[in-house]
Amino acid sequence: MSIVADAIEQVRKQTQHLYKKIDESTSHRNAVGGDLKTIASEATLLASSVKRLAQDQRAGAQVHLQKAAARLTAAGIAGATLAETREHMRDALQSISQAVAEVRHG
């Protein structure tokens, strides 16, 4: 796999990790407040990484990564509910997966 595909795959793994944290928070309701703030902070940092990664991609992958960055940014907005954050993370993960496919087959 190329360096570009490896970088996108790493971002996908990080996004999956955050998505799992949301699922864990959902099952442990008493920790949701603090966990949600941590997840939001991590999503904001991850959005910055995805934006930088998108700059160096061909058009198809770039579009998917830009969509993912927007969804990660939305997940990082203070005041988002757990359900909203989960939805944004799911959509970001889908866009990143599409970018991986674009790089591999593009």
KETIDO-135937 format. One record per residue (C-alpha): residue number from 1; residue in one letter; chain; x, y, z. Coordinates in nm, 3 decimals, decimal comma. Example, Ala and Ser with C-alpha at 12.3 -4.5 7.8 and 13.67 -1.06 7.14 Angstrom:
<gufis>
<gufi pos="1" code="A" unit="A" east="1,230" north="-0,450" up="0,780"/>
<gufi pos="2" code="S" unit="A" east="1,367" north="-0,106" up="0,714"/>
</gufis>
This chain:
<gufis>
<gufi pos="1" code="M" unit="A" east="0,000" north="0,000" up="0,000"/>
<gufi pos="2" code="S" unit="A" east="0,124" north="0,353" up="-0,069"/>
<gufi pos="3" code="I" unit="A" east="0,218" north="0,610" up="0,192"/>
<gufi pos="4" code="V" unit="A" east="-0,097" north="0,806" up="0,107"/>
<gufi pos="5" code="A" unit="A" east="-0,322" north="0,504" up="0,151"/>
<gufi pos="6" code="D" unit="A" east="-0,143" north="0,420" up="0,477"/>
<gufi pos="7" code="A" unit="A" east="-0,205" north="0,772" up="0,607"/>
<gufi pos="8" code="I" unit="A" east="-0,574" north="0,759" up="0,518"/>
<gufi pos="9" code="E" unit="A" east="-0,602" north="0,412" up="0,672"/>
<gufi pos="10" code="Q" unit="A" east="-0,449" north="0,547" up="0,993"/>
<gufi pos="11" code="V" unit="A" east="-0,705" north="0,828" up="1,003"/>
<gufi pos="12" code="R" unit="A" east="-0,980" north="0,573" up="0,950"/>
<gufi pos="13" code="K" unit="A" east="-0,852" north="0,367" up="1,244"/>
<gufi pos="14" code="Q" unit="A" east="-0,844" north="0,677" up="1,465"/>
<gufi pos="15" code="T" unit="A" east="-1,201" north="0,762" up="1,363"/>
<gufi pos="16" code="Q" unit="A" east="-1,313" north="0,405" up="1,435"/>
<gufi pos="17" code="H" unit="A" east="-1,151" north="0,433" up="1,778"/>
<gufi pos="18" code="L" unit="A" east="-1,351" north="0,748" up="1,856"/>
<gufi pos="19" code="Y" unit="A" east="-1,668" north="0,586" up="1,728"/>
<gufi pos="20" code="K" unit="A" east="-1,609" north="0,293" up="1,965"/>
<gufi pos="21" code="K" unit="A" east="-1,561" north="0,538" up="2,252"/>
<gufi pos="22" code="I" unit="A" east="-1,905" north="0,680" up="2,178"/>
<gufi pos="23" code="D" unit="A" east="-2,056" north="0,331" up="2,186"/>
<gufi pos="24" code="E" unit="A" east="-1,881" north="0,263" up="2,518"/>
<gufi pos="25" code="S" unit="A" east="-2,010" north="0,592" up="2,657"/>
<gufi pos="26" code="T" unit="A" east="-2,360" north="0,499" up="2,551"/>
<gufi pos="27" code="S" unit="A" east="-2,341" north="0,175" up="2,746"/>
<gufi pos="28" code="H" unit="A" east="-2,192" north="0,350" up="3,053"/>
<gufi pos="29" code="R" unit="A" east="-2,431" north="0,642" up="3,092"/>
<gufi pos="30" code="N" unit="A" east="-2,264" north="0,775" up="3,406"/>
<gufi pos="31" code="A" unit="A" east="-1,946" north="0,871" up="3,214"/>
<gufi pos="32" code="V" unit="A" east="-2,110" north="1,036" up="2,914"/>
<gufi pos="33" code="G" unit="A" east="-2,044" north="1,402" up="3,002"/>
<gufi pos="34" code="G" unit="A" east="-1,669" north="1,377" up="3,045"/>
<gufi pos="35" code="D" unit="A" east="-1,631" north="1,123" up="2,767"/>
<gufi pos="36" code="L" unit="A" east="-1,827" north="1,341" up="2,526"/>
<gufi pos="37" code="K" unit="A" east="-1,594" north="1,636" up="2,591"/>
<gufi pos="38" code="T" unit="A" east="-1,291" north="1,414" up="2,533"/>
<gufi pos="39" code="I" unit="A" east="-1,440" north="1,272" up="2,215"/>
<gufi pos="40" code="A" unit="A" east="-1,526" north="1,622" up="2,090"/>
<gufi pos="41" code="S" unit="A" east="-1,168" north="1,739" up="2,152"/>
<gufi pos="42" code="E" unit="A" east="-1,024" north="1,435" up="1,976"/>
<gufi pos="43" code="A" unit="A" east="-1,266" north="1,479" up="1,684"/>
<gufi pos="44" code="T" unit="A" east="-1,153" north="1,839" up="1,643"/>
<gufi pos="45" code="L" unit="A" east="-0,787" north="1,735" up="1,634"/>
<gufi pos="46" code="L" unit="A" east="-0,864" north="1,454" up="1,392"/>
<gufi pos="47" code="A" unit="A" east="-1,054" north="1,697" up="1,166"/>
<gufi pos="48" code="S" unit="A" east="-0,737" north="1,908" up="1,139"/>
<gufi pos="49" code="S" unit="A" east="-0,536" north="1,602" up="1,039"/>
<gufi pos="50" code="V" unit="A" east="-0,792" north="1,503" up="0,779"/>
<gufi pos="51" code="K" unit="A" east="-0,796" north="1,856" up="0,633"/>
<gufi pos="52" code="R" unit="A" east="-0,417" north="1,849" up="0,594"/>
<gufi pos="53" code="L" unit="A" east="-0,431" north="1,502" up="0,441"/>
<gufi pos="54" code="A" unit="A" east="-0,702" north="1,612" up="0,195"/>
<gufi pos="55" code="Q" unit="A" east="-0,482" north="1,887" up="0,053"/>
<gufi pos="56" code="D" unit="A" east="-0,245" north="1,631" up="-0,102"/>
<gufi pos="57" code="Q" unit="A" east="-0,506" north="1,403" up="-0,260"/>
<gufi pos="58" code="R" unit="A" east="-0,652" north="1,368" up="-0,605"/>
<gufi pos="59" code="A" unit="A" east="-0,998" north="1,511" up="-0,657"/>
<gufi pos="60" code="G" unit="A" east="-1,203" north="1,202" up="-0,570"/>
<gufi pos="61" code="A" unit="A" east="-1,032" north="1,122" up="-0,242"/>
<gufi pos="62" code="Q" unit="A" east="-1,004" north="1,491" up="-0,159"/>
<gufi pos="63" code="V" unit="A" east="-1,382" north="1,538" up="-0,174"/>
<gufi pos="64" code="H" unit="A" east="-1,442" north="1,243" up="0,059"/>
<gufi pos="65" code="L" unit="A" east="-1,178" north="1,364" up="0,305"/>
<gufi pos="66" code="Q" unit="A" east="-1,320" north="1,717" up="0,302"/>
<gufi pos="67" code="K" unit="A" east="-1,663" north="1,574" up="0,385"/>
<gufi pos="68" code="A" unit="A" east="-1,509" north="1,368" up="0,665"/>
<gufi pos="69" code="A" unit="A" east="-1,330" north="1,673" up="0,804"/>
<gufi pos="70" code="A" unit="A" east="-1,657" north="1,869" up="0,805"/>
<gufi pos="71" code="R" unit="A" east="-1,835" north="1,589" up="0,993"/>
<gufi pos="72" code="L" unit="A" east="-1,548" north="1,555" up="1,242"/>
<gufi pos="73" code="T" unit="A" east="-1,558" north="1,930" up="1,297"/>
<gufi pos="74" code="A" unit="A" east="-1,933" north="1,905" up="1,361"/>
<gufi pos="75" code="A" unit="A" east="-1,869" north="1,621" up="1,607"/>
<gufi pos="76" code="G" unit="A" east="-1,626" north="1,846" up="1,792"/>
<gufi pos="77" code="I" unit="A" east="-1,871" north="2,132" up="1,840"/>
<gufi pos="78" code="A" unit="A" east="-1,946" north="2,200" up="2,204"/>
<gufi pos="79" code="G" unit="A" east="-2,302" north="2,125" up="2,297"/>
<gufi pos="80" code="A" unit="A" east="-2,356" north="1,846" up="2,046"/>
<gufi pos="81" code="T" unit="A" east="-2,553" north="1,560" up="2,194"/>
<gufi pos="82" code="L" unit="A" east="-2,416" north="1,209" up="2,211"/>
<gufi pos="83" code="A" unit="A" east="-2,653" north="1,104" up="1,931"/>
<gufi pos="84" code="E" unit="A" east="-2,543" north="1,396" up="1,710"/>
<gufi pos="85" code="T" unit="A" east="-2,177" north="1,325" up="1,776"/>
<gufi pos="86" code="R" unit="A" east="-2,228" north="0,957" up="1,698"/>
<gufi pos="87" code="E" unit="A" east="-2,403" north="1,040" up="1,370"/>
<gufi pos="88" code="H" unit="A" east="-2,125" north="1,281" up="1,266"/>
<gufi pos="89" code="M" unit="A" east="-1,860" north="1,022" up="1,350"/>
<gufi pos="90" code="R" unit="A" east="-2,043" north="0,752" up="1,154"/>
<gufi pos="91" code="D" unit="A" east="-2,069" north="0,981" up="0,851"/>
<gufi pos="92" code="A" unit="A" east="-1,702" north="1,081" up="0,881"/>
<gufi pos="93" code="L" unit="A" east="-1,600" north="0,716" up="0,897"/>
<gufi pos="94" code="Q" unit="A" east="-1,802" north="0,640" up="0,585"/>
<gufi pos="95" code="S" unit="A" east="-1,638" north="0,928" up="0,395"/>
<gufi pos="96" code="I" unit="A" east="-1,291" north="0,821" up="0,504"/>
<gufi pos="97" code="S" unit="A" east="-1,363" north="0,465" up="0,390"/>
<gufi pos="98" code="Q" unit="A" east="-1,470" north="0,604" up="0,053"/>
<gufi pos="99" code="A" unit="A" east="-1,143" north="0,799" up="0,033"/>
<gufi pos="100" code="V" unit="A" east="-0,947" north="0,481" up="0,105"/>
<gufi pos="101" code="A" unit="A" east="-1,133" north="0,304" up="-0,176"/>
<gufi pos="102" code="E" unit="A" east="-1,071" north="0,598" up="-0,409"/>
<gufi pos="103" code="V" unit="A" east="-0,697" north="0,594" up="-0,342"/>
<gufi pos="104" code="R" unit="A" east="-0,673" north="0,217" up="-0,384"/>
<gufi pos="105" code="H" unit="A" east="-0,877" north="0,199" up="-0,702"/>
<gufi pos="106" code="G" unit="A" east="-0,872" north="0,560" up="-0,824"/>
</gufis>
